[in-house]
Amino acid sequence: MLEEVKSTPYWRGEVPNQPEFVSTARHWIVAMSRHLGADDQTSADVEFAVGEALANAVEHGHRVGRDNRKITLRIHRTSDHHLVVEVVDSGAAFDFSRQGVRSDDEYHAPRGFGIFLMRELMDEVHYEHRRAGNVVRLIKRIPEAHEHVS
């Protein structure tokens, strides 16, 4: 189970679970991450990782027979300077622990790097299946202003 994180208030948004809305959702997450204090590099990493989570939600994150499919996005900054983004879809459970761990042979495959890339770009990636669907939680530390090099 995902552990609770002490945080500031969060923002929540929904988009239809359709490919044409992935770009809009990515732009919203970047704008919110910048508002919450993320620098250019952190925002770029978050945008890419969230884009991968959204692509997976569009491709796999819905159940047959559900007409009104949506992807829910939640974002907030914790009191210990971490940006937390959750991507929630209505899909069936899957074995997240076995995804994104690649053998040498798999590096030649044209697809299947999304979870691997999320894990590389973010400080933490968690997955939980709830009754309503899947939750992917992406966590990235936000460097404090005095840590930036001019």
Secondary structure, 3 states (H helix, E strand, C coil): CCCCCCECCCEEEEEECCHHHHHHHHHHHHHHHHHCCCCHHHHHHHHHHHHHHHHHHHHHCCCCCCCCCEEEEEEEEECCCEEEEEEEECCCCCCHHHCCCCCHHHHHCCCCCHHHHHHHHCCEEEEEEECCEEEEEEEEECCCHHHCCC
